[in-house]
Amino acid sequence: MIGESIRQAVELLLTDGEVWSIILRSLQVSGLAVLFGCLLGIPLGVLVGIHRFRARGAVVAVINTGMALPPVVVGLFIFMLLSRSGPFGSLHLLYTKQAMVAAQLVLALPLILGITVSGIGAIPREVLDQARSLGASRWQTAMAALGEARPMLIVAVIAGFGRIIAEVGAVMIVGGNFHGDTQVMTTAIMEEVRKGNFSLALALGVILLTIAFSANGVMARLEQRAMAS
Amino acid sequence: MNAILEVQRVKRRYNGGMALAVEHLAVRRGETLCLMGPNGAGKSTLVRVLNLVEEPDEGRISFKGSAVGARAGNVRRSMAGVFQRPYLFRGSVADNVAYGLRLRRLDRREVERRAAGTMELLGLTALADHDARRLSGGEAQRVALARAIAVRPEVLFLDEPAANLDPHARVSFHADLRRVASRDDTTVIYVTHSIEEALATGDRIAIMRGGAIRQLGDAADVFHHPADRFCARFLGCENLLPGRVRESAAGAAMVELDRGGRLYTTAGRQGRVLACIRSEEVTLHHPSLPGELSRTANRLAAVVRQVVATGPLHEVLLDCAGFELKARVARPVILDLGLEPGQALEARFDESAVHLVADDEWQEPEAPGRCSRGVLLGEAFAGGEVRSRD
């Protein structure tokens, strides 16, 4: 059956344009969520990682709790915010790709943030003091910290992307799984399973696994290069 | 005085404990100031505060006469530091040497030119493209020094930079340091545990304890004239003999030791004292014959208790009838005198070799009319009296 699924997956990739659009949509939604997650999470992570403030322990505890947020709960929360009666209902974002990106951002952000905090926190304090002793400003010290924590930042991106590319609960609730619009690989797999079309579901699953594996492979190479440099 | 860096009433606390409490310190432009002291004395904290890496809880820091305050970032650009561990950044040797120059946003060509010049000065050109994290300890510390001096700092901080280096790398590091410091007339603040390093590199020495500076002065003066018992012990003075100054005239004094005997010194001080005699100032001789002339006033009859080889010099423990005296002599002296335990000989040292400090641990005897143990011992060993010049 698995061999048949792989054969079907290859056939679908070669012949079915809709499968490609689902794949690209998945990459687009999860890619954007990780990108925004990095833009927010890495600077915040550096800030929390470098500075020793009174509530730091509590902040780190909240971040670590956020890493284990259940996707369906996040989906429900975003749904309530974006639904017509919610505070952002007037934006009409429910069942759009933007809503899906928002939901996945909430899932990816704590992971990216948490791993960045750990990575920066693991740098010996003396390394940052060394940068400062050579004349680095606060900003330049933060950049030095980023440079030293590069392998961990790549791990943060891998972990964030891995978590959201494979999640189904949040995108299903806020995206609605509309064909040609908000359907992504995980929601498409669910739909095909419901329809009893197991071969197609498995084929999509194999493609999803391949994408996750390839993304991890690329990131692992980047991490190796970062470790070596 | 031309002070480049000055601190006044600076305090720094960690976890409620006082890590630094320096009343005043002025670092002269172009000098090498060595900070010495035991672990936890506050040397590194003082360096971090002076380097503006750490803010003090109290006090004022001035750079070239004006308070640092809010312009700490700009002032820090005039400084650079090298720590005990080199902490090289990811990248090549050349990247590391250029790091401080890039921070100062210099033109790319200027960065490359100055980094190349510095690497050439310290013999690092062949390693320029090497991964900075795969260097030996000596090479890494040389890169750290190159990274610091590439920015031509006015003040260079060195926090035990040679502590982890092998003897060969240490000699090489000091040679590099002397070369670059004299080239740029850089002010150097050097933390070290080694007296030899401090004397070889320092113009002045500051001895710290409990966050405060106990003694500050010219290197040779501090070495030969410690301020108190702690400084004397820290500077390696092994013979500390308690006593009382009995006679004192201009340029000369006689000290009666608690454990018997007298010493003559050129040092001036009154009352209870500790006589400090460096072990290498003590010379050993066959017992002198009656009437033999000697320029040395201090001559003690002694018996060899132990001879231990401790490197280039041998440590000779002497029993001077009531108190112990330690001498350090070269191997030829051991061979010449045929030293062995139980042998009687004469220990001599010059009056100028006896330095007096206040005996801060002395307590008057509790019961009136009773002599201290030291005095009793002194009486018991009256035979060990120093032969005086008169």
Chai-1 contact restraints between the chains, C-beta under 6 A:
chainA,res_idxA,chainB,res_idxB,connection_type,confidence,min_distance_angstrom,max_distance_angstrom,comment,restraint_id
A,E126,B,Y87,contact,1.0,0.0,6.0,A-B,restraint_1
A,V127,B,Y87,contact,1.0,0.0,6.0,A-B,restraint_2
A,D129,B,V53,contact,1.0,0.0,6.0,A-B,restraint_3
A,Q130,B,Y87,contact,1.0,0.0,6.0,A-B,restraint_4
A,R132,B,V53,contact,1.0,0.0,6.0,A-B,restraint_5
A,S133,B,N51,contact,1.0,0.0,6.0,A-B,restraint_6
A,S133,B,V53,contact,1.0,0.0,6.0,A-B,restraint_7
A,S133,B,G81,contact,1.0,0.0,6.0,A-B,restraint_8
A,L134,B,A80,contact,1.0,0.0,6.0,A-B,restraint_9
A,L134,B,G100,contact,1.0,0.0,6.0,A-B,restraint_10
A,G135,B,R76,contact,1.0,0.0,6.0,A-B,restraint_11
A,G135,B,R77,contact,1.0,0.0,6.0,A-B,restraint_12
A,G135,B,G100,contact,1.0,0.0,6.0,A-B,restraint_13
A,G135,B,L103,contact,1.0,0.0,6.0,A-B,restraint_14
A,A136,B,L103,contact,1.0,0.0,6.0,A-B,restraint_15
A,S137,B,G73,contact,1.0,0.0,6.0,A-B,restraint_16
A,Q140,B,L103,contact,1.0,0.0,6.0,A-B,restraint_17
A,G147,B,R90,contact,1.0,0.0,6.0,A-B,restraint_18
A,S229,B,R90,contact,1.0,0.0,6.0,A-B,restraint_19
